[in-house]
Amino acid sequence: MNTGVVTPDLGEPEPNDEPGDTAQLRIEFDDKAVDVRGPSGRLHELTDSMSLTVATIGGTAGPTLALGALPDGTPVWATGAVVGAQLVFLAYVVTTIFVRRRRTRSA
């Protein structure tokens, strides 16, 4: 799938056995990779932002794809139930992620 986004080939990350002040987040998909580095004390903000982005995309794409996959003539109540179930599950996952993060930060 060509998205039109060109990303440089970052290669494999160098192993780092020494603890330091820099955190690295690497996301790989197909033949592309995104590598983000930053201060380790601020990494939670990056992962929170990424979680919200995934939740936003999931909240939009999930019901849209489900509506496209439902056969013609599906009752309105069934369509609403499918979309509602997806949104409730997404809200549960996002809430679980953020509750766990807050608990681990305060501990």
Disulfide bonds with the S-S distance in Angstrom:
none
